[in-house]
Amino acid sequence: MPDPSQPPPTLVIDALGRKCPIPIIMLAERLREVPVGDVIAVLADDVAARTDIPAWCRMKSQDFVREETLPHGGWGFHIRRTY
């Protein structure tokens, strides 16, 4: 369920059905499409994404905002671009 206190993501990357590390590669390739400070949502259903995406954010100094469970399976990972 979307958090009303958070702005909607500027960009949504649909990586459903893709195995890691593909969701992270998709995120890395498209990060610069959004302005610094904006949020990207990555939709993924590979359980590895639950650890890999937050770890990538720490390694790349990007803000991992939150994880939400999607109604039809999988998760939405919200990342704020910091630079």
Buried (B, 14 or more C-beta within 10 A) or exposed (E): EEEEEEEEBBBEBEBBEBEBBBBBEBBEEEBEEBEEEBBBBBBBBBEEBBEBBBEBBEEBEBEBBBBBEEEEEBBBBBBBBEE
